[in-house]
């Protein structure tokens, strides 16, 4: 009965040219991946990468959350990884128009913890592997090592205020905060780029550094107020960092390529405690 009624409704009037009625499907042909990345104890992991391909990728925020929209429906293979953790690769089949929420768990890589003594000075082994102490000896930036961070009880934004040439925007004009800014060569100012364990956190320049990582999880911090002060090469802890390009920063293999040509803004490098150290 319905078919007959529909036919009568769309039938052309006598003497008129027949028209073709096209019915456009309302279901979109794209899908969205969302989810959280956590460690085996259920702690949210910030700065974890979730990668579908070179164009579709995301970095988890301080709550471990990520979103990758606009993916083609069908079988989607993705990899989740973070420095200090074993990467995991999974494939799922998603129907058109769906938003799928993923709960990703990353298992820590085997890392030997402890301290090293070099010329009578005790240093943190994890920081030594990143090149932190070598850059500190070069003296181009401002360095807050693990011993300093144990004593520092204030927020990361308050810590930035102790660095010469850095100013902190406390969220004026409806923006998040606190956002650390440094001087450009022309005298104007721009938000410092923020990296956590070698992964750039693009949203940190709008939400503020205190929303990037839990204060109690921070092992050490390096601050470079000017782009000209940044070292040419910074190795990521665990030998793995992100791939891709952010501005003119090239992230390849086990290192962040910084230095010449890196926009006009400086950077804040945050190194977090290994998982075993956070449990103590």
C-alpha positions as CSV (number, residue, x, y, z in Angstrom):
1,X,0.0,0.0,0.0
2,X,2.8,2.4,0.9
3,X,4.6,1.6,-2.4
4,X,1.5,2.3,-4.4
5,X,0.9,5.5,-2.6
6,X,4.4,6.7,-3.1
7,X,4.2,5.9,-6.8
8,X,1.1,8.1,-7.1
9,X,2.9,10.9,-5.3
10,X,5.9,11.0,-7.5
11,X,4.2,10.2,-10.9
12,X,4.6,13.1,-13.3
13,X,1.5,15.0,-14.4
14,X,0.2,14.3,-17.9
15,X,2.1,16.3,-20.5
16,X,5.1,17.0,-18.2
17,X,8.6,15.6,-18.7
18,X,9.4,12.8,-16.2
19,X,11.6,13.9,-13.4
20,X,14.1,11.7,-11.5
21,X,13.8,12.0,-7.7
22,X,17.2,11.4,-6.0
23,X,17.2,10.3,-2.4
24,X,20.4,11.3,-0.6
25,X,21.4,9.0,2.3
26,X,21.5,10.9,5.6
27,X,24.2,8.6,7.1
28,X,27.7,10.2,6.7
29,X,30.4,8.0,5.1
30,X,33.0,9.1,7.7
31,X,33.8,7.8,11.2
32,X,35.4,9.2,14.3
33,X,37.8,7.6,16.7
34,X,37.8,8.8,20.3
35,X,39.1,7.3,23.4
36,X,41.6,7.4,26.3
37,X,45.1,6.1,26.8
38,X,46.0,4.7,30.2
39,X,48.8,2.7,31.9
40,X,48.1,-0.7,33.5
41,X,47.1,0.9,36.7
42,X,44.5,3.0,35.0
43,X,46.4,6.3,35.1
44,X,45.8,8.7,32.2
45,X,48.8,9.0,29.8
46,X,49.3,12.5,28.4
47,X,51.4,13.0,25.2
48,X,50.6,9.6,23.8
49,X,50.3,9.4,20.0
50,X,47.5,7.6,18.3
51,X,48.3,7.3,14.6
52,X,46.2,6.1,11.7
53,X,48.4,7.5,9.0
54,X,50.5,10.6,8.3
55,X,47.4,12.8,7.9
56,X,45.2,11.4,10.7
57,X,46.8,11.3,14.1
58,X,46.3,12.8,17.6
59,X,48.2,13.4,20.8
60,X,46.4,12.6,24.1
61,X,45.7,15.5,26.5
62,X,46.4,15.5,30.3
63,X,43.4,13.3,30.8
64,X,44.6,10.8,28.3
65,X,41.8,11.7,25.8
66,X,42.2,12.0,22.0
67,X,39.9,12.4,19.0
68,X,40.6,11.6,15.3
69,X,37.6,12.7,13.1
70,X,36.9,12.3,9.4
71,X,38.2,8.8,8.8
72,X,36.9,6.6,6.0
73,X,34.6,3.8,7.1
74,X,35.8,0.2,7.0
75,X,38.8,-1.5,8.5
76,X,41.0,1.1,10.3
77,X,44.4,0.2,11.6
78,X,46.0,2.5,14.2
79,X,49.0,2.5,16.5
80,X,49.2,4.0,20.0
81,X,52.6,4.8,21.5
82,X,54.4,6.9,24.0
83,X,58.0,7.2,25.1
84,X,58.8,4.7,27.8
85,X,55.9,2.4,26.8
86,X,55.6,-0.5,24.3
87,X,53.6,0.6,21.2
88,X,50.5,-1.3,20.3
89,X,48.8,-1.7,16.9
90,X,45.1,-2.7,16.4
91,X,42.7,-2.9,13.5
92,X,38.9,-2.4,13.8
93,X,36.1,-2.5,11.3
94,X,33.8,0.6,11.7
95,X,30.5,1.1,9.9
96,X,29.8,4.5,8.3
97,X,28.6,7.3,10.5
98,X,29.7,5.8,13.8
99,X,31.9,7.3,16.6
100,X,33.9,4.6,18.3
101,X,35.3,5.1,21.8
102,X,38.5,3.2,22.5
103,X,40.1,2.3,25.8
104,X,43.8,1.9,25.0
105,X,46.3,0.5,27.6
106,X,50.0,0.9,27.1
107,X,52.5,-1.3,29.0
108,X,55.7,0.3,30.2
109,X,58.9,-0.7,28.4
110,X,61.6,-2.3,30.4
111,X,63.7,0.6,31.8
112,X,66.4,0.2,34.4
113,X,66.0,3.0,37.0
114,X,68.6,4.4,39.3
115,X,71.2,7.1,39.6
116,X,74.6,7.5,38.1
117,X,77.6,9.2,39.7
118,X,79.7,11.3,37.3
119,X,82.7,13.2,38.7
120,X,81.2,13.0,42.2
121,X,77.7,14.3,41.1
122,X,74.7,12.0,41.4
123,X,72.4,12.3,38.3
124,X,69.2,10.7,37.3
125,X,69.7,7.9,34.8
126,X,66.5,8.6,32.9
127,X,67.5,12.3,32.5
128,X,71.0,11.4,31.5
129,X,69.6,9.3,28.6
130,X,67.7,12.3,27.2
131,X,70.8,14.5,27.2
132,X,69.4,16.8,29.9
133,X,72.7,17.1,31.8
134,X,74.8,17.7,28.7
135,X,72.5,20.5,27.6
136,X,72.5,21.9,31.2
137,X,76.3,22.0,31.0
138,X,76.1,23.9,27.7
139,X,74.0,26.5,29.6
140,X,71.8,27.8,26.7
141,X,68.5,27.5,28.5
142,X,67.1,27.3,32.1
143,X,67.1,23.9,33.8
144,X,65.1,22.5,36.7
145,X,66.4,19.0,37.5
146,X,64.8,16.2,39.6
147,X,66.2,17.6,42.9
148,X,64.8,21.0,42.2
149,X,61.4,19.6,41.3
150,X,61.3,17.6,44.5
151,X,61.5,20.9,46.4
152,X,59.2,22.9,44.1
153,X,55.6,22.6,45.3
154,X,54.0,25.3,43.2
155,X,52.4,24.9,39.8
156,X,54.3,24.7,36.6
157,X,53.0,28.1,35.6
158,X,54.5,29.6,38.7
159,X,57.8,27.9,37.9
160,X,57.8,29.6,34.5
161,X,57.7,33.0,36.2
162,X,61.1,32.3,37.7
163,X,62.7,32.2,34.2
164,X,64.2,35.4,32.9
165,X,62.6,36.7,29.6
166,X,59.5,34.5,30.1
167,X,56.2,36.1,30.9
168,X,53.1,34.2,32.0
169,X,49.7,35.0,30.6
170,X,47.1,34.1,33.3
171,X,44.2,33.7,30.9
172,X,43.3,37.2,29.9
173,X,40.8,37.7,27.1
174,X,39.0,34.4,27.7
175,X,42.0,32.3,27.0
176,X,43.2,29.4,29.1
177,X,46.3,29.7,31.3
178,X,48.9,30.0,32.5
179,X,50.6,30.3,29.1
180,X,54.3,30.9,29.1
181,X,55.5,33.4,26.4
182,X,58.9,34.3,25.1
183,X,60.3,37.1,23.0
184,X,60.5,37.1,19.2
185,X,63.4,38.7,17.4
186,X,61.2,41.7,16.5
187,X,60.4,42.4,20.2
188,X,56.9,40.9,20.1
189,X,56.0,37.8,22.1
190,X,54.6,34.3,21.3
191,X,53.6,31.3,23.3
192,X,56.4,28.8,24.0
193,X,55.9,25.4,22.4
194,X,55.5,22.6,24.9
195,X,56.9,19.1,24.6
196,X,56.3,16.2,27.0
197,X,58.9,13.4,26.7
198,X,59.7,14.4,23.2
199,X,56.1,14.8,21.9
200,X,54.8,18.3,21.0
201,X,51.5,19.2,22.7
202,X,49.9,21.6,20.2
203,X,47.0,22.6,22.4
204,X,49.3,23.7,25.3
205,X,49.7,27.1,23.7
206,X,46.0,27.8,24.2
207,X,45.1,25.8,27.4
208,X,48.2,26.5,29.4
209,X,51.0,24.4,30.7
210,X,49.3,23.3,33.9
211,X,46.7,21.4,31.8
212,X,49.4,19.4,30.0
213,X,50.8,17.1,32.7
214,X,50.2,16.4,36.3
215,X,52.7,18.4,38.4
216,X,53.6,15.4,40.6
217,X,54.6,13.4,37.5
218,X,57.2,15.9,36.3
219,X,60.8,14.7,36.6
220,X,62.6,17.8,35.2
221,X,62.0,20.8,32.9
222,X,64.0,22.7,30.4
223,X,63.0,26.2,29.3
224,X,64.3,28.0,26.2
225,X,62.7,31.5,26.0
226,X,64.1,32.2,22.6
227,X,64.2,30.0,19.5
228,X,67.9,30.9,19.1
229,X,68.7,29.3,22.5
230,X,67.4,25.9,21.6
231,X,69.8,23.0,21.0
232,X,70.1,21.5,17.6
233,X,69.1,18.0,18.7
234,X,67.2,16.6,21.6
235,X,66.9,12.8,22.1
236,X,63.7,11.4,23.4
237,X,63.7,9.1,26.4
238,X,63.2,5.5,25.4
239,X,64.4,6.0,21.9
240,X,61.0,6.7,20.3
241,X,59.3,10.0,19.5
242,X,56.6,11.1,17.2
243,X,56.8,11.3,13.4
244,X,55.5,14.2,11.3
245,X,55.9,18.0,11.1
246,X,54.8,20.8,13.3
247,X,55.5,24.1,11.8
248,X,59.1,23.8,10.7
249,X,59.9,21.2,13.4
250,X,60.9,17.9,12.0
251,X,60.1,14.9,14.3
252,X,62.0,11.9,13.0
253,X,63.0,8.6,14.6
254,X,64.4,9.1,18.1
255,X,65.0,12.8,18.2
256,X,63.3,16.2,17.9
257,X,65.1,18.3,15.4
258,X,65.1,21.9,16.8
259,X,67.2,24.9,16.3
260,X,67.7,26.7,13.0
261,X,64.5,27.6,11.2
262,X,62.2,26.6,14.0
263,X,59.6,29.4,13.7
264,X,60.4,32.3,16.1
265,X,59.3,30.9,19.4
266,X,61.1,29.1,22.2
267,X,60.1,25.9,23.9
268,X,59.4,24.2,27.2
269,X,60.6,20.6,27.5
270,X,58.9,18.5,30.2
271,X,60.4,15.2,31.2
272,X,58.1,12.9,33.3
273,X,58.9,10.3,35.9
274,X,59.1,6.7,34.7
275,X,56.0,4.7,35.8
276,X,57.9,2.8,38.5
277,X,59.1,6.1,40.1
278,X,55.5,7.4,40.2
279,X,54.4,4.5,42.4
280,X,56.9,5.3,45.1
